[in-house]
Amino acid sequence: MIPQIDKEIGLSVYTTKSSSVQGKIKQNENDFLVREVLSEKITSSFDNTDGHAVYLLKKSGIDTNHALGDIENRYGLVLKSLGLKDANAQTEQYVYTYKKLNSPKQIQGKKYSAQRLGFVEKPISKKDMLGNFFEIKVSNLTNSLPSFTEDEKILNFFGYQRFGSKRPITHLVGKSIIKGDYDEAIDYLLTFSSKHDSERNNQFRKLISERKSESEIIELLPYSMDIERNLLIQLSKDKDPKNAIRSIPLALRRFYIQAYQSFLFNKTLSLAYEFEEELFLPTTDDVCFDKNSILGKFANDSTQRLAIPLIGHSYYKKSRFDYYIKKILDDELLTPKDFFIKDFQEISVDGGFRNASINYLNLNIDENLIKFQLPRGSYATIILREILKPGNPLDCGF
């Protein structure tokens, strides 16, 4: 049985045959470790004496955006990351200064620390990142974990955190913006409650939905509800929903649109699998990634990996997946052209491609401990979903 939350974010299939296992993840912050893996070529270049500073950011109980925001407020230091890491894990990631400036050797916050590793002549980029290593402890097991091997084939779905995990609405916000229904987008952000969110947060959302005065609520909102605070402050100045949405940081506005794009990708993979399309091996006329992640046509090369279109305003129609994508867009009452957003051109998405399956490495299951490495952009929770097949993923820590 596929859980309801899975269906809501486009996951309607499993590709492995093992039975469901009762167990939980992320019961403690130290139960879920994720560490970025950079190429040896780039790490060996950190010995420059000046340039762009590179730090190893270690954190727990705070997400990347809030950690970097706190560093900027306290140290006046603007740092960029190669990827976002959520709050419910012990994480190690590389961050860097985009401009050459003075930077402290050590940065310390309540839930994070950052150690300067050195300097590089040019800023590091995502192409320098090989992926992420994961070490995950499963708690409350009632029976043994299945004996997975690296031969198990798993589709490269976007994971739960892409959609907000405890409050899975990021794709709904994105869809509302694409439709041009900005009031609906704001309502999702301000008032949508979830049984998986904290009771306190849900109480605040109830207050907002009851149309209490903005100033009264703004004073009460906790630091963690900074997006809601920004929206209410802007709405107290004028009632224009477009101005309110512009008060949200650009990276987050883009994230909402990308989350909806991710939902459509999940739907495409699920539907194509249900119709028994070959998704683990490319064939004639398919678009593929080569061993260097460069896109090209199928060339009967064993190192090529099948690529599936990501929907955007420049969507590539000439693939065997166009039938499924058209069907999904018809159901959503949208077209690819809608992804060019006239009111918010800076967050429009043009489309692209993504690997159909996960190329995971060094998978090892030892009693209740699971270890593996994933390429950048793939989700550990999707591997864990296939291993555990939880009846209620969010209750199980996903």
Secondary structure, DSSP 8 states (H G I E B T S, - for coil): ---HHHHHTT-----S-------BS-SSGGGEEEEEEE-HHHHTTTBBSSSEEEEEEEEESS-HHHHHHHHHHHH---EEESS---SSSEEEEEEEESS-----SEEE-SSEEEEEEEEESS---GGGEEEEEEEEE-BS-SS------TT---B----GGGGTTTS--HHHHHHHHHHT-HHHHHHHHHH---TTS-HHHHHHHHHHHTT--HHHHHHH--GGGHHHHHHHHHHHH---HHHHHHTS-HHHHHHHHHHHHHHHHHHHHHHHHHTT---SS--TT-EEE-TTS-EEE--S-TT-EEEEEE-STT----STTHHHHHHHHHHHT--GGGGS-GGGGGG----EEEESB---EEEEEETTEEEEEE-TT--HHHHHHHHH--SSTTTTT-
